[in-house]
């Protein structure tokens, strides 16, 4: 039997074209978020949705690590969402208009958010609005005080950090404060956490002593006193430099010290009352501080009503390799996909 080389060549070329097309299409079809399934621990059966999306503080690195800790050590199921470039499926913190997977909030027991100036489409914002109307708990980190910057003509513009409909938008109405100022010198003066005198016995700071919390992020300015029933938990001592051993800045920068972590209740119009915890710390590098990790783990327990089960020294060990990039604009790891953060 004679072999028709022209026919074979045609078949091979067609197969190669089909395979190439499949390989090119596959990454965009890959999951646009990651899920860490909890096993044993007080959080078993509870679902945490962690929403990253900021240009500067590497929430796309920090929140997967926090999700891993909550799942591996404490039993929570954790879904981590990212700002995604829709054209190629890669993580792109500079894209302010797309965070796929927000529908997972429908089954969430806790929302942890670390976004900055997002202007999400209405169909994505609806999931956040529905969640907040239900009064379920919220943890906001760093730039979550100015999580949204939504065009005035859009249905959810009231969530914008500069909203005139809801003063201060999401930050002020839910977390207790919107963007005000850098109080410490940005990138030059780091933060040491001091437990607020009235919070010494609060379960959220259980196992944390003065100085255990340290971060490279500077102290944010807030308007004092914080509104409503906000209770300061940790005060931010402005340091002279970027090392945890640096001296406190003398004078008015630390007199009084600004709160860098507090808890409160919130209720948006036509919504139920819920719990909120906010911290103006939260760069990915801040998670290198065991004290700061403990604060976030304890706050997660409190938020879902498990404060009686917060151990004296919760397990806050990092899970897997964790080498976060320093904060800064346009300094994220390009070309990564959510699947790159999957696994332990």
Buried (B, 14 or more C-beta within 10 A) or exposed (E): EEEEEEEEEEEEEEEEEEEEEEEEEEEBEEEBBBBBEBEEBBBEEBBBBBBBBBBBBBBBBBBBBBBBBBBBBBBBBBBBBBBBBEEEBBBBBEBBEBBBBBEBBEEBBBBBBBBBBBBBEEEBBBBBBBBBBEBBBBBBBBBBBBBBBBEEEBEBBBBBBBBEEBEBBBBBBBBBBBBBEBBBBEBEBBBBBBBBEEBEEBBBBBBBEEBBBBBBBBBBBBBEEBBBEBBBBBBBBBBBEEEBEBEBBEEEBBEEBBBBBBBBBBBBEEBEEBBBBBBBBBBBBBBBBBBBBBBBBBBBBBBBEBBEEBBEEBEBEEBEEBEBBEBEEEEBEEEBBBBEBBEE
